[in-house]
Amino acid sequence: MSEHKNSNSWTLALVALGVVFGDIGTSPLYALRECLTHAGYLPGRDGVDMIYGPISLMIWSLTLMVSVKYLGLLSKATAQGEGGVFALLSLLRSKKEALGPKASKFVVLVVLFGAALLYGDGMITPAISVLSAVEGMKEISTELPQHVIVYISVAIIFGLFMVQKQGTARIGVAFGPIMILWFIALAGLGLYRFIEHPHVIVALSPHWGIYYLMHHGYHGIVIMGMVLLAVTGCEAMYADIGHFGANPLKRAWFLLVYPSLILNYLGQGALVISDPRALEHPFFKLVPQPLLVPMIILATVATIIASQAMITGVYSLTQQAVQLGYLPRLKIVHTNPDVRGQIYMPQVNFLLMVACIALVIGFETSSNLASAYGLSVSMGMLLTSLLFFYVARLIWNWSFWKAFLPVLLFSIIELGYVSGSLIKFMQGAWFPLAVAVCIWVIMKTWTDGRAILFQAMQRGRLPVVHLIDEIKKDRVIRVPGTAVFMSASAEGLPLALLHHLKHNKSLHRQVVLLSVKFADAPYVCEESRHEISEYYEEFYRVVLHYGFSESPDVFDDLCTALSEKTKVKRNGITFYQSREILLTNGPGKMAAWRKRLFVTLSRLSRPATGYFDLPPRQVIELGIQLEV
């Protein structure tokens, strides 16, 4: 049994190389180049300390941020094995007395903004990764116009997003082996150049990085915004812990990814010292001329894999936000009928594609895009440190100093990242922040609007006993069949039922009041999947429970629940769902523009019956006007 577990862990480590470490693994394409360029390094004028300092900062960022913070500490801060900002929220909500009402609202706002920041990251990662790889073609033909690079990058990105609807199951099998080849190439190229200038190994000492920051003032702040490029992908890695487990990620990181990255950065540094002309593109200058074309192809494939991982992460994040009630219901296509977790979201895919292509066309070069990259990543990392402090203190009951000291260390480094990124604000760093603010406003408006709408629906709700009394007195005409009335609340009569009864003057022989609830936890065990209660003969209430990381199978689970009480004819079930027509002149305490935004979002939102993939020929929607 242990051998099987061990083998499975190694398999997961292999798959994780592509899905989890693709982003951080393609950073050598541009990270050191941007560090040295923005540090103002001039060959002939500056000494080797101007190279050792940035390399030291990058290596120790990888060590402290990835090895210590994310794989050492945050890998333990999971909810039922799931990671990410919503998992931290789930942990904090797992102990009712941990957060008061005000603290709870503050934490939710922080989590929503942290989630929103990942969208900015998800837009820039495919753009900068693919663009930096395709720019390697200039090493073959220096006369190649930049607009050709842009066109090729746009075509690759367009193709990448077009194949998303086919699912990634088949492609995903090849991710691990390709990334093994990529990391071996990183290590081999770095070692090849490192041997030419082995003294660069002194850059492993942290004192070079500290010395650089202390003696270079403004450039010290600037460079921290570029050092961040070496550790992008940490948040996605933390979010993917649930798919692979902490041990496979640690194996992949410490045995292959971490040493490969260090060797490559040392090799790039050695090359720049021995050949200052390599500063223009140190990564591809590492490659011997005969291997240049294969390396460009491998780099392009690696960046596509890195982009795929980020796109898949955005899908998962969006699904979680929808199911927790922070975003409108969007269309979700399950690309693999056997694996419910593999999903494709057309609207999200289209918006990401448009944003990525616009970024490539607008910024034109990976160097320009590097200025836009980082602010969303660094702020997300800082917010995660803050949430981890709350978890350590309130949930794990760590002493103040035990929780504060590591968070203080991480926060000092992350504040350096944020400061360095803010300096690039006008050069493009505003973009991911603007995206995050817009998505945060949408999330907050949707959350507040749904609360107001719920109150409006409650005002017109009648107790179930009112209808049961009418049925007992034979005042309601019954017709054959099963009617399922869907409602967000598990109390009272759904408005759809009252609307149906008012206009059709009859009720089905078998009635089910159905509510679907998403828990703060990622998963709900099968034993707790459903609750069923019988108010009267053939009159039931069913509540289905799902975790925020689960893909609900409402129709099958409803039939399973009903089979405990009565016979079920799947083809004889009719689902009734209210379709709210919202008016903005209600008493809801929300600004007029936010009410209009909420109404627009409601129109874009899929009905619950469509979102839960119920049989379309067995669904009836009833329009109901409500004032918010």
Helices and strands as residue ranges (DSSP letters): H 2-19, H 22-25, G 27-29, H 31-38, H 49-61, I 62-73, G 74-76, H 85-93, G 96-98, H 101-134, G 135-139, H 146-162, G 163-166, H 169-194, G 198-204, H 206-215, H 217-227, G 228-231, H 234-239, H 241-244, H 246-252, I 253-257, H 258-274, G 276-280, H 282-285, G 289-291, H 292-323, E 333-334, E 343-344, H 346-363, H 366-372, H 375-390, I 391-395, H 400-423, G 425-427, H 430-459, H 464-472, E 477-486, H 495-504, E 506-518, G 526-528, E 530-536, E 539-546, H 554-562, G 570-572, E 573-583, H 592-604, H 608-611, G 616-618, E 619-627
